[in-house]
């Protein structure tokens, strides 16, 4: 199914006119918890779920240790994890110290395999299930697709698909 989006109304604070604008916002299709992920990996790899969990726990412990030392960790085609932070600025150099750091975070940069998958992923407009059920499963006549039944809701197909 790929990524889905909903059209959301926004007012951007940097816009002096405070004009309402509309933007495509991603809609999550759910969350896969750690247990389900381990089960799926075990099926793909033909190994016991406990072994998968053990390896992933070991990976997490290793990531924590290396990043605690300030190191960037490359995980092959999976991607790269880099510890970093956001900080407040100071008027002079003497005004800047560790108390200026406001958020510590880990930046993930996907590897080539994940980038390829992301670039090929389809994108479609989200239609809530209650709208589909209310309109008999066709998305309704207010879908903006001019009666098309191609599922694209009047939008050009995603060129990456």
N, C-alpha and C positions, 0 to 999 in steps of 0.2 A: 504494500500500500504506500510506503514512503512517508514523507513529511506531509502534514496537513497544516493549514493556516486558517485563521478567522480574521475578519476585518474588524479592527478595533479603532475607536475614536480616541485621539490623543491631543493634548495641548502641550506643546514643547516650551519649557521655561526659557530657552534661549531666544525664542521668537517674541520680539517686543510687542507684536500685535495680539498675541495670545489667541491666534486663530485656531479653531478646531481643524485637525487634519486626520486623515485615516491612513492606517498602516496595516500591513499584513503581519500578524503575530502568530508564532508557532503554537500549535495545540498538541499537547502530549497525548500519545495513544496508550499510556499506561507505564508502569514501572516493573522491571524484572528484578526480583530480589536475589540476594547472593545464593540462597539455596537452590533456586530454580536455575540460575546460571551454572552452578556447579553440576547440577543434574544434566543439563543440556551438553556441557563440555564433556562429561563422562560418557554420554551416549555417542558423541562424535568421535571421541578418542578411544573408545572401547576399554575404558578403565573404570575403577570404582570411584564413586562420587567422593568418598572420604579421601582418596589420593589426590583428587583435583583440589579439594578444599585445603589439604595439607600443603600442596605446591603453591596455591594462591596466598595462603597465610604466610608462607615463607617468602614469597615475592613481596608482600606488603611489609614484612619485617625488614627486608633488605632495602626497599625503597625508603622506608622511614629512616634507617641508619645512614644511608648515603645522602639523602636530602637534608638530614639534620647536620651534616658536615658542609652543606651548601653546594653539593654537587648536583649537576644536571644528569638525569638518568635516561639513556636511550634504550628503548625496548623494541629494537628492530622495526619491522613493518607496522607494529602496533602504534608506536609514536614515541614522543619524548616528554618527560615530566621535568619541570624546572621550578624550583622554589624561588619566590620573589616576594615583593611587598609594594604597597602604595604608601607614600609619605607626604606630609605637609611640607610646604616650602618655608624658607626663612628669608628675612631681608638680607642678612649677612651670613657668611659661612659659619661664624661662631654660634649662630642661632640654630644650627642643625646638629642634632644628635639622635640617638636611638629613640628618644621620646617623640620624635616627629613621625615615626612609623605608625600608621593607623590601621593597616590591614595586612596580614600575612596571608599568602595564598600560594597555590600551586598552579602553574600554567601548563596545560596539556596541548601539545601540538601533534595532531594525528600524523601517522606515518603514511607511506605511499599507498598501501593497500586500503586503509581507511579513507584517504583522500579520494582515491578512485571510486570507492563505493559511494561516498558522499556526492561526488560530482555526477554520478549516474542515477542517484536517487530521484524518484518522481516526487513532484510537489502538486498537491491538489487542495481545493477549498474544502474545509471542514463543514459537514452537514450533520447537525445534532440528530441523534436517533429519534427524539420526540418529533422533530420536523419530518423526518422520513416516514415515521409511523402515521402521523396526522395526515400527510399528503399521499398516502397509499404507496409509499416506497419510491415515488418518482422524483422526490425533491421538491415537488410542488410547482405551480405555474409561476411563482415569484422567484425562481432560481436564476433568472437573468440569462438563461441559455437559449432563449427564443424557441423553446420547444425541442431543442436538440436532446437526444437521448444518449449522447456519446459519453456521458459522465464527466465531461470537462466543464460543465456549467457555463458555457459560452466563452471560455478562456482559451487562449492558444495553448497547445500542448507544450509541456516543458521540453525545451530543446535538448536537455541532458538525458531525457528518458529514452 
